């Protein structure tokens, strides 16, 4: 029997907005940059870079850049699925797969984020299960703050990041 307790996790967050607004926050470069990334670049299958408010598509590739890191730190991956309304699936760190399912339930918009196929790490300081779960928890809270009219909670000051590294 395979123990997959450390290879998959699911997070759920609720939002006081419509499904389309949350979908746009996940499915456009500008949307992702508003709460998640410093820069999000998506490229169509013919290698054309998507415009900031253009929707991503299945088979797009991406390069993501983070606040607090220079352009040498980049997450490259691919969009595996996008139904154009409420479901996005993409490759992520360590060849894991993230699925974002957005639904209207109980008068709220619910995001279920599942990350699976997380590789097991021998070195606990590189534990993707823990690090990704912490990261996604923060970013889902930031999405909630941004989308519901609150502050962007990200630290965008590079000098503060470099002093702690």
C-alpha positions, 0 to 999 in steps of 0.5 A, a space after each residue: 500500500 502506497 502512503 500518499 499522505 505527503 504527496 497530496 493536499 487540498 485547501 479550500 477558501 471562500 470568497 464573497 464574489 462571483 465565480 467569474 471574478 475568481 476565475 479571471 484572477 487565476 486565468 489571466 496574467 494580470 489576474 495572477 499578478 494582482 495577488 500572486 506573482 510579480 510577473 506571469 508570462 504565458 505562451 500559446 502553443 505557437 509561442 505567442 506571449 499572451 496579453 495581460 488580460 487575455 485568458 490562458 489556454 490548455 497547453 500554454 506554457 508559463 514562466 512565473 516570477 516571484 516578489 523577493 527574487 530576481 529573474 533567475 528564480 523562475 517557475 516554468 510549467 504548463 497549463 494541463 486543463 482549462 475549461 474557460 469557466 471554473 477549472 484550471 490545472 497546471 504543472 507546478 514545483 517538482 513536477 506536481 500538479 495543481 488543480 483549481 476548482 471554483 464553484 458557487 456553493 452556499 451563496 459563496 464562491 469556493 476555491 478548492 486547490 489540490 496539489 498532487 504528485 508532490 515528490 517525497 524529499 529526504 531533506 526536510 528543508 526542501 519539503 515541497 508538501 509543507 512549503 507549498 501548503 504554507 505558500 498556497 495558504 498565504 496566497 489564497 488569503 491574499 486573493 481573498 483580501 485583494 478580491 474583496 477590496 482589502 490590501 495586497 498582503 505581499 511584501 514587494 520590497 526586495 531589500 527586506 527579502 535579501 536581508 533575511 536570506 
